[in-house]
Amino acid sequence: MKTTRSYLSPWIWAVYAVLLAISIPWYWPQEVGTIVLGMPLWAAVSVLGSAAMSVFTAWLFVKRWPEEDDDQA
Amino acid sequence: MNAIPFGTGGLVFIGLYLLSLVWIGWLGRQAREENSMRDHFLGGKGVGFFVLLLTLYATQYSGNTILGFSGKAYRSGFSWLASVHFMTAIVVTYLILAPKLFTLAKKHVFITPTDFLAHRFQHRGLNLLATLIMVAALLNFYLAQLTAMGRAVEGLTTLPPDVAFAWGVAVLAAIMLLYETLGGFRAVAWTDVIQGGILAVGFFVLLGLIFAEYGSLEVTTRKLAEIAPAKVLPPKAAEARNWLSYVFLLGVGAALYPQAIQRIYAARSAKALRRSMAVMAFMPLTTALIAVLAGVTAAAHLAGKLDGVSSDGVIGVMMRQVQEQSAFGHGLVVLIFAAVLGAIMSTADSCLLSLSSMVTKDLYAGFVKPEASQQTLTTIGKWTSTIIVVVLASFAIYMNSSGVKFTLVELLEMKFDMLLQIAPAFLIGIHWKGMKSGPVFAGMLIGLLFALSFFWVDEKSGTFMASLKTSGFHPGIWALGLNTVIAVAGSWLARKSAA
């Protein structure tokens, strides 16, 4: 939180890469499968993955914004 | 929206809504602090959390989101959930850009995106090229919004569709020009509060109406699996690559929209900006997701009724069915129509103001008359807006009547291949001090030419370029790769040789 680039740490981008890899449905068999939340399972996983990305992004904006920039009003 | 006959009550509501926009434009004029470019284009000291959030929201979510996304989901099914991902990716890109850009913008009083490039690279060629790319992309986007305006109005009256389209474009564009010329950024941002508010409510009402009319999502999915299984199956390998490509193309490209960058400049404080961005991270789930669910529902229950360009009107067809059911549904459909108009106009007005700021400050003051006074430049900005509106509205009407029609998603994609080429200058240039202006300029120019060259590549020619074109990744992504390599490797080599 002290440095201006804390929101660019490699682990943050690793989390995004994992979430994206889960969310993009490249690994599913070509079948409709179970229906969850009214959608095919692959689509529900994709939406939940996107929701996780939203939560993570919002957290970064609220908690990891470089502190010294906050003074620039 | 495909022949929705509005009663007097509905038309009065829409009329009052449009009049309120002009009234807000007048209020914006009253609030003017000085006759300067910063006051006109960014609202002086800027806006706080509430207005900033709604102007970011209303600007980001456009006619494409409701009409284009639902139309695309109608055509391709659940695989258009890609749109939820790329709309989220836009906010992720701001993580890289916004904190530092905001600080710099306040310190150096930036007005246009090119102000940052001029400050960072001091390269006139780069300023000109980047400005031309952004102006070209925005002209394309503005044209798409004008076309969406015409389409939205087409079905409202008993006039022939072409005539209604022309009147819709002309009247709505005139209203937009009026309030923007009166109040500048304040008018645009304050009208965004109304437009964004109605849009947010409209999306939830849309979801409710669809479930009430067509049954649960599970019923829809099972029906679609029977009649068009391809729209329910997960994407194949090439489609999954295309999905990833969309995440980068639009996620990065749309974050670099000049009007979006100017909203970072217009934040009154870092606190307001980061809180707005945090809320924006959730908006794809309340907008793009609902548009996809609407399109998928239509694919199951209105199969075969629409195709090609006309499928962008799928929401209109659904709303007409809802409207026929009850008076309550009728009122809600009027609200959805207002939301569609709000989505289109709020994006279009921001686009127009941004265009006029770049033409005035970056092109006229940057290259023609650097000594022009603030007052002169503000006046030129207003005239620029007027000329853009007249020319592009005429072009939209001509294009519609001559039969040259694109689907909204096609129009949306064309400009991102270009806009993406300014990404290294912003996203890398803002963090890496070693980045040099020459390689950045060369990368941007070559990237742009490379992206545009795909237009002439025959997909079936069997060449290397054809294999890139059919790979699932957009031309702009390949061009961005080349652009980044040139900019980064060139800067690194330049540093080595200087050391």
Chai-1 contact restraints between the chains, C-beta under 6 A:
chainA,res_idxA,chainB,res_idxB,connection_type,confidence,min_distance_angstrom,max_distance_angstrom,comment,restraint_id
A,Y7,B,L95,contact,1.0,0.0,6.0,A-B,restraint_1
A,I24,B,A240,contact,1.0,0.0,6.0,A-B,restraint_2
A,I24,B,W243,contact,1.0,0.0,6.0,A-B,restraint_3
A,I24,B,L244,contact,1.0,0.0,6.0,A-B,restraint_4
A,P25,B,P234,contact,1.0,0.0,6.0,A-B,restraint_5
A,W26,B,A240,contact,1.0,0.0,6.0,A-B,restraint_6
A,W28,B,P234,contact,1.0,0.0,6.0,A-B,restraint_7
A,Q30,B,L233,contact,1.0,0.0,6.0,A-B,restraint_8
A,V32,B,A225,contact,1.0,0.0,6.0,A-B,restraint_9
A,V32,B,V232,contact,1.0,0.0,6.0,A-B,restraint_10
A,I35,B,E218,contact,1.0,0.0,6.0,A-B,restraint_11
A,I35,B,T221,contact,1.0,0.0,6.0,A-B,restraint_12
A,G38,B,S216,contact,1.0,0.0,6.0,A-B,restraint_13
A,G38,B,L217,contact,1.0,0.0,6.0,A-B,restraint_14
A,G38,B,E218,contact,1.0,0.0,6.0,A-B,restraint_15
A,P40,B,V232,contact,1.0,0.0,6.0,A-B,restraint_16
A,W42,B,P234,contact,1.0,0.0,6.0,A-B,restraint_17
A,A43,B,F78,contact,1.0,0.0,6.0,A-B,restraint_18
A,A43,B,L81,contact,1.0,0.0,6.0,A-B,restraint_19
A,S46,B,L81,contact,1.0,0.0,6.0,A-B,restraint_20
A,S50,B,V84,contact,1.0,0.0,6.0,A-B,restraint_21
A,S50,B,H85,contact,1.0,0.0,6.0,A-B,restraint_22
A,S50,B,T88,contact,1.0,0.0,6.0,A-B,restraint_23
A,M53,B,T88,contact,1.0,0.0,6.0,A-B,restraint_24
A,S54,B,T88,contact,1.0,0.0,6.0,A-B,restraint_25
A,S54,B,A281,contact,1.0,0.0,6.0,A-B,restraint_26
A,S54,B,F282,contact,1.0,0.0,6.0,A-B,restraint_27
A,T57,B,V91,contact,1.0,0.0,6.0,A-B,restraint_28
A,T57,B,V92,contact,1.0,0.0,6.0,A-B,restraint_29
A,T57,B,A281,contact,1.0,0.0,6.0,A-B,restraint_30
A,A58,B,A278,contact,1.0,0.0,6.0,A-B,restraint_31
A,A58,B,A281,contact,1.0,0.0,6.0,A-B,restraint_32
A,L60,B,L95,contact,1.0,0.0,6.0,A-B,restraint_33
A,F61,B,R274,contact,1.0,0.0,6.0,A-B,restraint_34
A,F61,B,M277,contact,1.0,0.0,6.0,A-B,restraint_35
A,F61,B,A278,contact,1.0,0.0,6.0,A-B,restraint_36
A,V62,B,A278,contact,1.0,0.0,6.0,A-B,restraint_37
A,W65,B,P99,contact,1.0,0.0,6.0,A-B,restraint_38
A,W65,B,R274,contact,1.0,0.0,6.0,A-B,restraint_39
A,P66,B,P99,contact,1.0,0.0,6.0,A-B,restraint_40
A,D69,B,P99,contact,1.0,0.0,6.0,A-B,restraint_41
A,D69,B,T103,contact,1.0,0.0,6.0,A-B,restraint_42
A,D69,B,A270,contact,1.0,0.0,6.0,A-B,restraint_43
A,D70,B,A270,contact,1.0,0.0,6.0,A-B,restraint_44
A,Q72,B,T103,contact,1.0,0.0,6.0,A-B,restraint_45
A,Q72,B,K106,contact,1.0,0.0,6.0,A-B,restraint_46
A,Q72,B,A270,contact,1.0,0.0,6.0,A-B,restraint_47
A,A73,B,S269,contact,1.0,0.0,6.0,A-B,restraint_48
